[in-house]
Amino acid sequence: MERVQAALGGLAVVVLLYGGYIVIRTLTRALYALIWFTETVAMFVFALLIGYVAYRVLWGVSDDPRRH
């Protein structure tokens, strides 16, 4: 009976270690994907801002109501 308990205890440790590894790996990959997505969105917004500034500078468009 003690051997069965020891075997079950050893199996529980193996499952805990391997399961912990899987959980940590999954969380780090999810975090990496979240960071990649955030970086992509930020780069897109930055490109829009630069494009808008270039549009305003190159075409000389003004929001000044006195110019209309």
C-alpha positions, 0 to 999 in steps of 0.5 A: 500500500505504501508503494502505491501511495509513493507511486501516486505521489511521484505521479502527482509531482510529475503532473504538477511539474509538467503541468506547471511548465505547460501553464508557464509556456502558455502564459508567456506565449499569450503575453508575447502575442499580446505584446506583438499585437499592441506593438502592431497597433501602436506602429499603425497609429504612429504611421497614421500620425506621421501620414496626417502630419505629412498631409498637413505640411505637404498640402498646406491644409489649415484648420484656420477658419480665416483661410476659408 
